[in-house]
Amino acid sequence: MIIQRPSSSRGQTKTDRLDSRHGFSFGGYYDPAWMGFGPLRVLNEEHLAPGAAFDAQRRANMELLTYVVDGELVHRDSLGGEGSVRAGELQWLSAGHGVEHTESNASDTAPAHVLRVWIQPSRLNHEPAYAKHPAADPDTRGWVVRAAGDGRAGSLPIRQDARVSQVRLARGARAEYALDASRLYWLHLVSGRATANGEHVLEAGDALGWQDEDGTLTLQGGSDEPALALLFDLPE
């Protein structure tokens, strides 16, 4: 089964400091048809106003991933973690048995564009942990693993049998990914335009999910701006 989630169908939260689109139910946006996809529970695309800052929030038993598309965030947490997350970098905060954290736009003059991802861990009440993964080389071809349960290829060692990969495709360039019917897959197009398996044309913000599907995902870039996509390979 292939699940389509066009950008325009997502939920939205908008304030004077934040414009957030929700792929799944989150906060004040609730849709029983979109409660998550396997252990993937949150996929928010956020545009933060210059100087936007958020009060400290406590989280527990969730793997929190933050991908900065454009701009820069400042992060602080109760583990003593503090620093900036720049464009292309991926931040991991494993909330474990509980952690407080806050983030803000590092710039008072420019907006920030961010993806926030929450994945349920494989077990509860780990010790909290924090790490960052550097931006991928923009000239790298094919899929780059950014986070994985086994920490393969120097990726972030998230606490779930899941893998988060990214690919950047120029117009006409292709990347393939083998699908296993015992797994779930969620593809989110971050920017540009791409075509999946020759039939699903994706614009920025669009997503596709695969359930009980095997074969091969073939993604092809379709715009002058390189297409940037994230793929979540998940247990059922």
ABEGO torsion letter per residue (X at the ends): XBBBBBAAABBBBBBAABBBBBABBBEABBBAABAEBEABABBBBBBBBBGBBBBBBBBBGBBBBBBBABEBBBBBBAAGBBEBBBBGBBBBBBAEAEBBBBBBBABAABBBBBBBBBBBBABBGBBBBBBBBBBBBAABBEBBBABBAAGBGGBBBBBBBBBBBBBBBBBGBBBBBBBBAABBBBBBBABEBBBBGGABBBBBGBBBBBBGBBEBBBBBBABABBBBBBBBBBBX
